[in-house]
Each structure stands twice: as structure tokens, then as C-alpha cells.
């Protein structure tokens, strides 16, 4: 029997965006255009800015989507900028985004890509 | 000499100007009072740039607008293209109709948002707290009253009332009386039927009753009452209206509000675990009103004579020749109707919340906003209905017969040989039904639910196509009924008998899905359009009334969905047999 081995990925970061419900798809699309592999979305509730907008507060959905995108450190800035612009984060009520570094990760890596690294 | 630059830094310079600010400088310094307690910090309101306002509003309105746009516009385009290419007739008043359709879209958008923000929270709070704070009889009484209230608020009911004026009093006096002098009673009876359905549905939630006996006990009396009505020359003309009412009642207001109440009750009684219990109310709410309306027809027939009704109608007609007040004329009438539809429901919900439950109203501003939106939406929708959907529908309806018979409006009619023209008209109805149903957002939601509940055995697309095929055949058959002037009873009897037989053989799950899909499909766009079309059609071909299309459009999907359900189960059992026998063979080898 051949020994199974684990490939560990390093130099990653996670971008987390909290946006209004329904806007998550736009965030994911822009992240993918900027080279991100994929994203995880989950639902949440939250408010803060909404109460300070007065009448226009009704336009801000209390239900939120939390989009998590894992990127390499090299592509981090490209994806971050792309998502920021697509999500209109410079408008109040449109959401919040932040980046945390990840120590290590693992997932499926195609065999031919692995072979290239082993040479 | 070489210089090293990180690629990321290079990109940052090229892409977007960035600046860094320490968050420490943005967060407020919280002050403490003398005893060291924190003085609550008050966040200042945010000043918006015009761009921000635009972005917020766009983000808010565009998906909601598109939802309604997608369900209205394809239908309108289909009608217009059919009229131009097949009937070779231009749309008259095309600008008025376009404006009306736009109003319908905007009205529906406002109304749905208002419903979500202003009415649904009431339903949820009441559903959650009512069973804990009061006894079962009180709960049932409130469920009943809610059923009556939501019927008034249903947008499609307005369409039903509007078509009453088209019927000629001499031909069907009782029907005319029901839709004019007795229209309030008619809506009350329909509402009573929905209320009764709400009671039974709630009991079903609590005691996990099977839907099958409930269907037998409500559909069979309905059919028997219809047979009795057939004996009476005047009441028999009401049958089409009566069975159509069933489809009309279960719209975008009734279903979610009554459901949220029922689910709340079931959840607090600890019996909300049956995923199927959410179904069934819609079914009952579309059968009970039928019985009510036929009974009302009998009451009218026995209390007044046709001659009296005709005399009264003539009197009213001569009185009406004087200029009507602003509130009796469109658009004033539409506004009055809109307010009258929503306000009683809101008042009732408010009273239940404050007087019966003694709950405080939370988030009052948002609720008020929602209610204002719902009323504004209802008014806009009503106006759009009059000038857009109903106008377009009745125009197409009155022109389609030109394909096979001589009518005065179209110069070269009949445009085609009788057989070809008739086929064209029926095909027109078939595709209209198919498209309208496939576009109905409620069907999409039902498809998702069904796919989840059946663990993917019943695919969403399969259900959507089964229902759409059913409705398409239903509308086509209904149109044939109008053309050939067939008696409605002899069309709905075999339909419902077949549905009952299939119900007997189907599993509980598919019975629930099938009977509910009928009610779900007849939404606020399909109903006015089909009603107006049928009436315009009936006017030209000279039949007494243009009802009955919706009836057939409700029966046929029941049959088609249950047949599909039986087929899916048959296929599944065959496959498991095959895999069993093949595994046996391999074992034998």
C-alpha cells in the first residue's frame, strides 16, 4: 500500500465581507474575476449603520450575507480592491470587510500541478 | 544594481489609491460620569452624498422591480405579438396599456414589500404568542376572522368585482345581482370560506390530520351542490363564477399570512415537525368558497325574482347616467378600493395584538412604512389593472375569436378557415397558460419546497412543468368551453372525479403538493388577465358569462401533478426492482 500524504498550503489570507442579503453573489463574481477560486456564503443578521441613516434606513436589509474568500497573499490586494469596488463599500450600509492571515490550509490540488512542484 | 519590489505592492500602486487610517482614531472616546459609569455614546447620524442615496435606492429597488417585471412583461409581449402577427390587428390605446402595465409592476413591487414589512410581522407575532396566551376557541375565532380579512385584501378579488359590470342583466339576472348588488355579500361568503379553511387548517396543524378525507368531505359536497344548482335555471349560471372564486382567493396575501399563523400555532403546540402540514390550507381555501358562493346563489334566487333584479338594474343604469362622484369613477374608485382592502385587515391585526394579546408594538416606524407601502401599492396596482392588464386582456379576448368567426371589429374576419382558426385560438390559450404559469414566482417557491421535502425525488423543474402543462390544458379547455358554450358542470365533474380517484391512489405527500399547486398558480397577474380575456371573449362569441377558465386551470394541474407523482413513484419502484434483480443475478453468478 502506498502511503497517503498531505499537502499543506501556506501564505494564504481570508477576506470576509458582510453585505446585505442578495448582494453576496455580486461580491463572489468580482472575487472570481480577480482570480479567487471560490467563496463560502452564510447568512446572518446585523445592523448598526442602518439606525443612523434616518428615512433611508429602510433600504438597508437587516439580513446579511457573510462571504468568505480564501486567497493567496500575492493575490490578496487585487481581490480586495476588486471586491471593495464591486460592493460599493464606500457607501454607508453597504457592508464591512476585513482580512485575516491564515496559518495553513489544505484542499484538493490537481495531480499534474503537484507533479510540477515535485520535480 | 537590481531593486526588488513585491508584486503585490506594485499592483497596489497601479490599481487604486489606498490610504491607511488607524481605527483607533475613528472610534469614539467614551466618557464616564463621576461614579465611573459609562455615559452611553450617541452615534451621530450619517450625512449621505447624493451618490450614496442613489446607490442605496438602486440596490433596494432594482431587484424588487425586476421580480415583478419578469412576470408581467413576457406575458404582455406574447399577447401583443399574437395580436399583431396572427390576428393582424394593432393594439389600440397602446400607450395607455403600457402605462397601465408599468403601474401594475410598480404597484405589485410596492405591495409585496409593504406586505413583507407591514403585515407579515403581525402575522408572525400573533401566530407565536396567540396560542400561548389564549384558549383554542379564541385562536380559531381569530383564525376565521383573519381568513375573512385577507380575502378583502387579496388583489385579485378586485378584478372579480370589476368584471361584474360587463355581464348583461337580461341574460343572467342572478349572476348579475351577485356581482353587483350582492358583491359585498359575495366577498364575505368567499372570505367566510377562507376563514373556515383557516380553522380546519389550524386544527390539521395541531392534530396532524390527513388531507385526503378533508378533500373528500369538501369536494364531494361541492360537486353535489353544483348538481343541485344545475336543476335551477338561474343558479346554474352562477357555477362558473363559484368555481372560479376558489382559484381567486388563494393569492399572495392569503397564503403567507394564514400559513404564518398556522405554523406559529403548530410550533408553539410542539407539533410543527411534520413538514407537510404547511400544505393543505390553500386547498381547503379554494374549495370552501365554492360551496359558499353556490349557496349564496340559491339565496339570491329564492329571495328575489329575475324580473326584480332586471328592473333594479335598469333603474340603477338610468340613475348612473348622471355624473358619478369622484369616488365612483376610476381612478378615484381604485384608490378607495385600495384603502378599503388593506385598512380593515391592518386594524383587525392591530386590535388582536393590542386588545387580545396585550403585546406592545415593536418597530412601529417600520410597520407604518410597510402599511403605507402596501396601501400605495394596492392603489397603484388597481389603477394599473384597470388601464393595463384588464384592458389588454379584454382586447385580446375580444379579438381572438376573429380567427374563426365573423366579428364586426375586424374587417376581414374570419381570418382563417373555421378549423384552423379554432386550433389557433386554442393554441394561443395553451401557450398563454403555459408561459404565465412558468413565470409565476409562487410556483418557483413551491418547486423549491417540494424538491426539498421529497429529497430530490420530485425535481423542481418536473413539478414546474407538470403544473404549467396542467394550467395550459386547463386554460385551453376553458376557452373551448367558451367557444362551444359547453355547460361548466359537465367539464368540472369528470375533472374533479378523476382528481378524487387519483387522490385515493396517491401517497399523502403528492396529494398535498398536487392540490396546493392549483391554488398557488393563480396569482395576481394571471387571474385578472385570464378573467378579462374570458369576459372579452365571451362578449364577442355571445355566451352568457366568461367564467370557467380559472376553474379548469385549477383542476387540470391537480390531475397532472398527481399523475406525475404516480409516475415518479412507479419509476422509482421499477428501478429498485431492477437493481434488486440485477444484484440477485450477480449474486447467483
Interface residues (C-beta under 8 A of the other chain):
Chain A: X20 X22 X23 X49 X51 X52 X53 X54 X56 X58 X59 X60 X73 X74 X76 X77 X78 X81 X84 X85 X88 X91 X92 X93 X94
Chain B: X7 X8 X11 X12 X15 X16 X43 X44 X45 X46 X48 X51 X52 X53 X55 X56 X57 X59 X60 X63 X117 X366 X369
